Amino acid sequence: MLRHVYTRARELDEFKADAMLATAFALAGIVESLLVKTGGHSRLLTALAMTALSVPLAWRRRNTLGAVVGFVAVVVAAGPLNTFLFSNLTCSFLALILLAYTVGRHEVGWRIWLELALLAATVFVYGGISRPTDLLWGTIFLGGPALTGRAIRSRALYQREMRDKTKRLQTERELRARRAVEDERARIASELQAVVANGVSAMVVQAEAVPRLFKTEDLAAAAQALVVIEETGRDALAEMRRLLGVLRRDDEGPVLAPQPTLARADALVARMKAQGLDAIIRVEGEPVALPPGVDLAGYRVLQEALSAATRAHGVSHADVSIVYGNDNVLVKVHDDRESSNGPDPEALRALRDRVGLYGGALRAGRGQNGHGFQLEARLPIGGPR
């Protein structure tokens, strides 16, 4: 509870927070002026003076010099009046301490000395300084909060500098890691390119020999050459796929892994369970072979819906359905979130474009019973028509 209140207070605008603090000082000063002994002075004038004295506190961080000057001006104006502002009140001294701390915490350069001098003059003239010991206590009274504010400022600046330094080091480390990955990627691509080039060269040599073998009616040798061409072509095609896998910048999986399909949806659900999402998958109908683009589009719908569910607040369960029909396959994810906010709008737009590319349709919104969030895609089994 206290941490929540502190967090909300930190999120307030500085001026609003200081205005609330100034209001609290004014109310406390009024109450105190009505309760303490007056010593023959006016309660009404003291309450009004304390209210005016609290107003500059609202600008203590936005304009510290202006707040100090306003505070001193109120004290000087109230001096000749019949008030007990600094004789019996505690709130006025607390406001003075707060300003001294603010000067040390937020000011720099010559302003510190000017503002502290104004506050010190106020204490010495209107605070009842009459003995050397009073002068010592007055100096401690102002110097202590100012030094405390200065120490906190130095610590805050040091922590900010360390955070910036850590962020720079982390950025540099990530940059070096990416460069190392890119260098390794380029090396592997170069090696695979050489392998593919050699395979294609071997296919060309074998293909050039086939017409000559047919002319000499050496059918066995020609058949053998065609078998070699086929095997070499398959090997080159496999290496080419690996080469494309290396060059493909897809951070969602290993770069050399094949494209995911709906047949691997159970593995995706298992990964989501490991991240804390209670997901259940159900497959209806007879699974059929789908065109690669349609298969990948369905998998991406599942992946984005489940990933959004793990990031959303208040989601604990998700039902995954894959329904194979005669002409289309339905991919559906329904979770138990309370709000109707689904995946990121940009991601949703990209999914809708991907599904529409293959002649499908995407729907996102509340579930059929009005509870939770549902994302479903209907994709034609035969691909776009």
C-alpha positions as CSV (number, residue, x, y, z in Angstrom):
1,M,0.0,0.0,0.0
2,L,2.7,2.5,1.0
3,R,4.8,1.5,-2.1
4,H,1.8,2.1,-4.3
5,V,1.2,5.6,-2.7
6,Y,4.9,6.4,-3.1
7,T,4.9,5.3,-6.8
8,R,1.8,7.4,-7.5
9,A,3.4,10.4,-5.8
10,R,6.6,10.0,-7.9
11,E,4.5,10.0,-11.0
12,L,2.9,13.4,-10.2
13,D,4.1,16.6,-12.0
14,E,6.7,18.4,-9.9
15,F,4.6,21.6,-9.7
16,K,1.4,19.8,-8.7
17,A,3.3,17.9,-6.0
18,D,4.8,21.1,-4.6
19,A,1.4,22.9,-4.8
20,M,-0.1,20.1,-2.7
21,L,2.8,20.4,-0.3
22,A,2.3,24.2,-0.1
23,T,-1.4,23.7,0.6
24,A,-0.6,21.2,3.4
25,F,1.8,23.7,5.0
26,A,-0.8,26.5,4.8
27,L,-3.5,24.3,6.4
28,A,-1.1,23.1,9.1
29,G,0.0,26.7,9.8
30,I,-3.6,27.9,10.1
31,V,-4.5,25.1,12.5
32,E,-1.3,25.7,14.6
33,S,-1.9,29.4,14.7
34,L,-5.4,28.7,16.2
35,L,-4.1,26.3,18.8
36,V,-0.8,27.6,20.2
37,K,-0.4,30.4,22.7
38,T,-0.5,33.8,21.0
39,G,1.7,35.8,23.5
40,G,-0.6,38.7,22.9
41,H,-0.3,38.6,19.1
42,S,-3.1,38.3,16.5
43,R,-4.2,34.8,15.5
44,L,-5.9,36.1,12.3
45,L,-2.8,38.0,11.1
46,T,-0.6,35.0,11.9
47,A,-2.8,32.6,10.0
48,L,-2.9,34.9,7.0
49,A,0.9,35.4,7.1
50,M,1.4,31.6,7.3
51,T,-0.8,31.1,4.3
52,A,1.1,33.7,2.3
53,L,4.4,32.2,3.5
54,S,3.3,28.8,2.1
55,V,2.5,30.0,-1.4
56,P,6.1,30.3,-2.6
57,L,6.7,26.7,-1.7
58,A,4.7,25.7,-4.8
59,W,7.5,27.0,-7.0
60,R,10.4,25.6,-4.9
61,R,11.6,23.3,-7.7
62,R,10.3,25.1,-10.8
63,N,11.9,28.5,-9.7
64,T,13.9,28.1,-6.5
65,L,15.2,31.7,-6.5
66,G,11.7,33.1,-7.0
67,A,10.4,30.9,-4.2
68,V,13.2,32.1,-1.8
69,V,12.7,35.7,-2.7
70,G,8.9,35.3,-2.3
71,F,9.4,33.6,1.1
72,V,11.7,36.4,2.3
73,A,9.4,39.1,1.1
74,V,6.5,37.6,3.0
75,V,8.6,37.4,6.2
76,V,9.7,41.0,5.8
77,A,6.2,42.2,5.2
78,A,4.9,40.3,8.2
79,G,7.7,41.6,10.5
80,P,6.0,44.9,11.5
81,L,2.6,43.2,11.9
82,N,1.3,41.8,15.2
83,T,2.1,38.2,14.4
84,F,3.9,35.3,16.2
85,L,5.2,33.8,12.9
86,F,8.6,32.8,14.2
87,S,8.0,33.0,17.9
88,N,5.5,30.3,18.6
89,L,4.9,28.6,15.2
90,T,6.7,25.4,14.1
91,C,5.4,25.3,10.5
92,S,7.2,28.5,9.5
93,F,10.6,27.0,10.6
94,L,9.8,23.7,8.8
95,A,9.1,25.7,5.6
96,L,12.4,27.5,6.1
97,I,14.2,24.1,6.5
98,L,12.5,22.8,3.3
99,L,13.7,25.8,1.3
100,A,17.2,25.4,2.6
101,Y,17.2,21.7,1.5
102,T,15.7,22.7,-1.9
103,V,18.5,25.2,-2.5
104,G,21.2,22.6,-1.8
105,R,19.3,19.9,-3.8
106,H,18.4,21.8,-7.0
107,E,20.5,24.9,-7.3
108,V,24.0,25.4,-8.8
109,G,26.7,28.1,-8.9
110,W,26.3,31.5,-7.4
111,R,22.5,31.1,-6.8
112,I,23.2,28.7,-3.9
113,W,25.1,31.4,-1.9
114,L,22.7,34.1,-2.8
115,E,19.6,32.2,-1.7
116,L,21.3,30.8,1.4
117,A,22.3,34.4,2.3
118,L,18.7,35.6,2.0
119,L,17.4,32.8,4.1
120,A,20.2,33.3,6.7
121,A,19.4,37.0,6.9
122,T,15.8,36.1,7.5
123,V,16.7,33.8,10.4
124,F,19.1,36.2,11.9
125,V,16.8,39.3,11.7
126,Y,13.4,37.7,12.4
127,G,14.4,34.5,14.2
128,G,15.3,36.1,17.5
129,I,19.2,35.8,17.2
130,S,20.6,37.6,20.2
131,R,23.5,35.5,21.5
132,P,26.6,33.9,19.8
133,T,25.1,30.4,20.5
134,D,22.0,31.5,18.6
135,L,24.2,32.4,15.7
136,L,25.8,28.9,15.8
137,W,22.4,27.2,16.0
138,G,21.1,29.3,13.1
139,T,24.0,28.4,10.9
140,I,23.4,24.7,11.7
141,F,19.7,25.2,11.2
142,L,20.2,26.3,7.6
143,G,23.5,24.6,6.7
144,G,22.4,21.1,7.7
145,P,19.5,20.9,5.3
146,A,21.4,22.6,2.5
147,L,24.3,20.1,2.9
148,T,21.9,17.2,3.0
149,G,20.3,18.4,-0.2
150,R,23.7,18.8,-1.8
151,A,24.8,15.3,-0.8
152,I,21.5,13.8,-2.2
153,R,22.1,15.8,-5.5
154,S,25.6,14.5,-5.8
155,R,24.4,10.9,-5.2
156,A,21.6,11.3,-7.8
157,L,24.0,12.7,-10.4
158,Y,26.5,9.9,-9.7
159,Q,23.7,7.2,-10.0
160,R,22.5,8.8,-13.3
161,E,26.1,8.8,-14.6
162,M,26.5,5.2,-13.7
163,R,23.2,4.3,-15.3
164,D,24.2,6.1,-18.5
165,K,27.6,4.4,-18.5
166,T,26.0,1.0,-18.0
167,K,23.6,1.6,-20.8
168,R,26.4,2.6,-23.1
169,L,28.4,-0.5,-22.2
170,Q,25.4,-2.7,-22.8
171,T,24.7,-1.0,-26.1
172,E,28.4,-1.5,-27.1
173,R,28.3,-5.2,-26.0
174,E,25.2,-5.8,-28.0
175,L,26.7,-4.1,-31.0
176,R,29.8,-6.3,-30.8
177,A,27.7,-9.4,-30.4
178,R,25.7,-8.4,-33.5
179,R,28.9,-7.8,-35.5
180,A,30.2,-11.2,-34.4
181,V,27.0,-12.8,-35.6
182,E,27.1,-10.9,-38.9
183,D,30.7,-11.9,-39.4
184,E,29.9,-15.6,-38.7
185,R,26.8,-15.4,-40.9
186,A,28.9,-14.0,-43.8
187,R,31.5,-16.7,-43.4
188,I,29.0,-19.5,-43.4
189,A,27.2,-17.9,-46.4
190,S,30.5,-17.7,-48.3
191,E,31.3,-21.4,-47.6
192,L,27.8,-22.5,-48.6
193,Q,28.0,-20.4,-51.7
194,A,31.1,-22.2,-52.7
195,V,29.5,-25.6,-52.1
196,V,26.4,-24.6,-54.2
197,A,28.6,-23.3,-57.0
198,N,30.6,-26.5,-57.0
199,G,27.4,-28.5,-57.2
200,V,26.0,-26.5,-60.0
201,S,29.3,-26.8,-61.9
202,A,29.3,-30.6,-61.5
203,M,25.7,-30.6,-62.8
204,V,26.7,-28.6,-65.9
205,V,29.6,-31.0,-66.7
206,Q,27.4,-34.1,-66.3
207,A,24.6,-32.5,-68.4
208,E,27.1,-31.7,-71.2
209,A,28.1,-35.3,-71.3
210,V,24.5,-36.7,-71.7
211,P,24.0,-35.7,-75.4
212,R,27.3,-37.3,-76.4
213,L,26.3,-40.5,-74.5
214,F,23.0,-40.6,-76.4
215,K,24.8,-40.2,-79.7
216,T,27.0,-43.2,-78.9
217,E,23.9,-45.0,-77.7
218,D,25.6,-45.6,-74.3
219,L,22.2,-45.5,-72.5
220,A,23.5,-47.0,-69.2
221,A,26.2,-44.2,-68.9
222,A,23.6,-41.6,-69.9
223,A,21.2,-42.9,-67.2
224,Q,24.0,-42.9,-64.7
225,A,24.8,-39.3,-65.6
226,L,21.2,-38.3,-65.1
227,V,21.1,-39.9,-61.7
228,V,24.3,-38.0,-60.7
229,I,22.7,-34.8,-62.0
230,E,19.6,-35.5,-59.9
231,E,21.5,-36.2,-56.7
232,T,23.8,-33.3,-57.2
233,G,20.8,-31.0,-57.8
234,R,19.1,-32.2,-54.7
235,D,22.3,-31.6,-52.6
236,A,22.7,-28.1,-54.2
237,L,19.1,-27.3,-53.5
238,A,19.5,-28.4,-49.8
239,E,22.6,-26.2,-49.5
240,M,20.8,-23.3,-51.1
241,R,18.0,-23.6,-48.5
242,R,20.6,-23.5,-45.8
243,L,22.2,-20.5,-47.4
244,L,18.8,-18.7,-47.4
245,G,18.3,-19.7,-43.8
246,V,21.6,-18.1,-42.8
247,L,20.8,-14.9,-44.7
248,R,17.3,-14.7,-43.4
249,R,17.1,-12.3,-40.4
250,D,14.3,-13.9,-38.4
251,D,14.8,-13.6,-34.7
252,E,11.8,-15.8,-33.9
253,G,13.8,-19.0,-34.3
254,P,17.1,-20.6,-35.2
255,V,18.3,-19.2,-38.5
256,L,18.9,-22.7,-40.0
257,A,15.6,-24.1,-38.8
258,P,12.9,-24.8,-41.4
259,Q,9.8,-22.6,-41.6
260,P,7.3,-23.6,-38.9
261,T,4.0,-25.2,-39.8
262,L,0.7,-25.9,-38.1
263,A,2.0,-29.5,-37.6
264,R,4.3,-27.9,-35.0
265,A,1.5,-26.0,-33.2
266,D,1.8,-28.4,-30.2
267,A,5.4,-27.5,-29.7
268,L,4.4,-23.8,-29.8
269,V,1.8,-24.4,-27.1
270,A,4.3,-26.3,-25.0
271,R,6.7,-23.3,-25.1
272,M,3.8,-21.0,-24.1
273,K,3.1,-23.3,-21.1
274,A,6.7,-23.0,-20.1
275,Q,6.3,-19.2,-20.0
276,G,3.3,-19.6,-17.5
277,L,0.3,-19.6,-19.9
278,D,-2.1,-22.4,-19.3
279,A,-2.8,-23.3,-23.0
280,I,-4.7,-26.3,-24.4
281,I,-4.7,-27.2,-28.1
282,R,-7.5,-29.1,-29.9
283,V,-7.3,-30.4,-33.5
284,E,-10.5,-31.3,-35.3
285,G,-11.0,-32.9,-38.7
286,E,-8.5,-34.7,-40.8
287,P,-5.2,-32.8,-41.1
288,V,-4.2,-32.3,-44.7
289,A,-1.1,-30.9,-46.5
290,L,-1.4,-27.2,-46.8
291,P,0.4,-24.9,-49.2
292,P,3.6,-23.6,-47.5
293,G,2.4,-20.0,-47.4
294,V,-1.0,-20.9,-45.9
295,D,0.6,-23.3,-43.4
296,L,3.1,-20.6,-42.3
297,A,0.3,-17.9,-42.1
298,G,-1.7,-20.1,-39.8
299,Y,1.2,-20.7,-37.6
300,R,2.0,-17.0,-37.4
301,V,-1.5,-16.3,-36.3
302,L,-1.2,-18.8,-33.4
303,Q,2.2,-17.5,-32.5
304,E,1.1,-13.8,-32.3
305,A,-2.1,-14.6,-30.5
306,L,-0.3,-16.7,-27.8
307,S,2.6,-14.3,-27.5
308,A,0.1,-11.4,-27.0
309,A,-1.7,-13.5,-24.4
310,T,1.5,-14.0,-22.4
311,R,2.2,-10.3,-22.4
312,A,-1.3,-9.2,-21.5
313,H,-2.4,-8.4,-18.0
314,G,-4.7,-10.9,-16.3
315,V,-4.4,-13.7,-18.9
316,S,-4.0,-17.2,-17.4
317,H,-5.6,-19.5,-19.8
318,A,-5.9,-19.9,-23.6
319,D,-7.8,-22.4,-25.8
320,V,-6.2,-23.2,-29.2
321,S,-8.3,-24.8,-31.9
322,I,-7.2,-26.0,-35.4
323,V,-10.2,-27.1,-37.4
324,Y,-9.7,-28.7,-40.8
325,G,-12.8,-28.5,-43.1
326,N,-13.4,-29.4,-46.7
327,D,-12.3,-26.2,-48.2
328,N,-10.6,-24.3,-45.4
329,V,-8.7,-24.5,-42.1
330,L,-9.8,-22.5,-39.1
331,V,-7.1,-21.4,-36.6
332,K,-8.5,-19.9,-33.4
333,V,-7.1,-18.7,-30.0
334,H,-9.4,-17.7,-27.2
335,D,-8.0,-16.4,-23.9
336,D,-9.5,-15.2,-20.7
337,R,-8.4,-11.5,-20.5
338,E,-11.0,-9.0,-19.2
339,S,-10.2,-6.2,-21.6
340,S,-10.9,-6.2,-25.3
341,N,-7.4,-5.1,-26.2
342,G,-5.7,-7.7,-28.3
343,P,-2.3,-7.9,-30.0
344,D,-0.4,-4.8,-31.1
345,P,-2.4,-2.9,-33.9
346,E,0.7,-3.0,-36.2
347,A,1.1,-6.8,-35.6
348,L,-2.6,-7.3,-36.2
349,R,-2.5,-5.3,-39.4
350,A,0.5,-7.4,-40.6
351,L,-1.4,-10.6,-39.8
352,R,-4.5,-9.5,-41.6
353,D,-2.4,-8.6,-44.7
354,R,-0.6,-12.0,-44.5
355,V,-3.9,-13.9,-44.2
356,G,-5.6,-11.8,-46.9
357,L,-2.7,-12.5,-49.3
358,Y,-3.7,-16.2,-49.4
359,G,-7.4,-15.4,-49.7
360,G,-8.2,-15.9,-46.0
361,A,-10.0,-13.7,-43.4
362,L,-8.9,-12.6,-39.9
363,R,-11.2,-11.7,-37.0
364,A,-10.2,-10.2,-33.7
365,G,-12.4,-9.2,-30.8
366,R,-14.5,-10.5,-27.9
367,G,-15.3,-14.2,-27.7
368,Q,-18.7,-15.6,-28.8
369,N,-20.0,-15.6,-25.2
370,G,-18.8,-12.0,-24.7
371,H,-15.9,-13.0,-22.4
372,G,-12.2,-13.0,-23.1
373,F,-10.4,-12.1,-26.4
374,Q,-10.5,-14.2,-29.5
375,L,-8.3,-14.2,-32.6
376,E,-9.2,-16.5,-35.5
377,A,-8.1,-16.9,-39.1
378,R,-9.9,-18.8,-41.8
379,L,-7.5,-19.9,-44.6
380,P,-8.4,-21.8,-47.8
381,I,-6.8,-25.2,-48.0
382,G,-6.0,-24.9,-51.6
383,G,-4.4,-21.4,-51.3
384,P,-5.6,-18.2,-52.9
385,R,-8.0,-18.5,-55.8
